[in-house]
Amino acid sequence: MQLNNDEIRRYSRHLILPEVGMAGQKKICSTSVLCIGAGGLGSPIAMYLAAAGIGKLGLLDFDTVDFSNLQRQIIHGTADVGRPKTDSAQETIKSINPNVEVVIHNTRISSENALEIIGQYDIVVDGTDNFPTRYLTNDACVLLKKPNVYGSIFRFEGQASVFAPHLGGPCYRCLYPEPPPPGMVPSCAEGGVLGVLPGIIGCIQATEILKLALGKGTSLIGRLLLFNALDMKFRELKLRRDPQCPLCGENPSVTKLIDYEMFCGILPEATNPAVNPDEVSVQDMKTALDNPKLNIKVIDVRDPDEYQIAHINGVPQIPLGSLPQRFTELDPNQQIYVHCKSGVRSMKALRFLREQGFKYVKSVKGGISAWSDEIDHSVAKY
């Protein structure tokens, strides 16, 4: 391929780098990358790859833009709220560099379509936020011998690596042979994330992709880069390929894609889900609050910072982390409704209280988010 005069002007700062030059820029322009996720990590990855002139950029995401995304997902703007993320991202990328071929995959990646989609690209970058998709992406990349440029973020910390057994390094399963139990690791929606953090980790991922395309420098293959934004410190861990790895080891037992939801212990949602006997609705909670004669105690187990953002008048707070020290404040013979943001922490609180002998505990399904949606719209959602 040849660069025209407009492209030479656009990429001039690359072309004068001896490590890139005309030959290197042509490599970048002929490389194809699949970005799985067009959110916090996918935003800086896609934007910088587009600016650098990556030839073909696939965007895979099935979600729509939400107001809560705008604090960190800079590829989307306020006017994009409600739009498919892939459409919004494609529009931004085209405004950055119309020379990039953008391919939209407005779908959820699955065991059925992963090999077909990933097989179309040279490099895959993982911008996801859940364990089933991370294991699926890893396994598909290993089976297809594609580099998997990994990144993850949570609160103030992030990590990045490149998983590529065909290039001599380990895979994601070598680092994490099994996923944590469901609910053990909070999501960003539950735990929060510093808005600039995905920009930092995503830029590291984009850098690794360009180095792979150029065949230059020392990649993160065999290394896990850890970043703490509060301390502004980087640390590095050496990663070794596990000979016993079920996927890339000497005697692999995983030779095809599996059911990753089941592997991660996540049960599929029923079409008509049965009522969970441990849960009550926000309507039930409202009835309890409106009628003190029912003698139902409602408690909020969210963190104090969250309580300041939004709370329900008359509902006392006992943060989940303080519950082991404060559960004696509660009457084990009283009916207790526990709520949090969405229902995850309240179920943990329920299990803890049951272990302490509390027989009459219920978790409020959907938490304060459902309260805002169904009962009182003036309560802020976050």
Protein Blocks (a to p, Z undefined) as FASTA:
>chain_A
ZZdfklmmmmmmmmmpmklommlmmmmmmpccddehjafkmmmmmmmmmmnopabdcddd
fbdcdfklmmmmmmbcfklgoiafklmmmmmmmmmommbccddddddddfklmmmmmmmp
mbdcdfbfbfklmmmmmmmmmmnopacdddddehjaccdddddfknopacfklmmmbacd
ehklccfklnopafklmmmmmmmmmmmmmmmmnopajdfehiacdddfklopaddddddd
dfklcklmmbdfblbdcdfklmnopacddfbacddfkbccfklmmmmmmmmmnopacddf
bdfklmmmpccehiacddfklmmmmmmmpcfkbccddddfkommmmmmmmmmmmnopabb
cddehijmlmmmmmmmmlccZZ
